[in-house]
Amino acid sequence: FVGVSVVGAVLTVATPLLAGRVVDEITGRGRASTVVVLAAVIAAVAVGEAAVSLLSRWLSSTIGEGL
């Protein structure tokens, strides 16, 4: 349960960091392909974050029912 929570926290922090990188690429006249790749990574992180959140809730309820 703790490991899943840590992974969820890391994914939560990753999204704003990646968004900042996108802004840096756009304002720094970076390549459009880099922005597209970063957007795809942000989408993947969002899906991963949702999956980890679902797993965390399931584990929490399972642990709670066992008490």
TAQUI-V57522 format. One record per residue. N is the residue number from 1. OMEGA is omega as a letter, one per 30 degrees, with the letter a starting at -180 (* if undefined). Layout:
N:OMEGA, N:OMEGA
This chain:
1:a, 2:l, 3:l, 4:l, 5:l, 6:l, 7:l, 8:l, 9:l, 10:l, 11:l, 12:l, 13:a, 14:a, 15:l, 16:l, 17:l, 18:l, 19:l, 20:l, 21:l, 22:l, 23:l, 24:l, 25:a, 26:a, 27:l, 28:a, 29:l, 30:a, 31:l, 32:a, 33:l, 34:l, 35:l, 36:l, 37:l, 38:l, 39:l, 40:l, 41:l, 42:l, 43:l, 44:l, 45:l, 46:l, 47:l, 48:l, 49:l, 50:l, 51:l, 52:l, 53:l, 54:l, 55:l, 56:l, 57:l, 58:l, 59:a, 60:l, 61:l, 62:l, 63:a, 64:l, 65:a, 66:a, 67:*
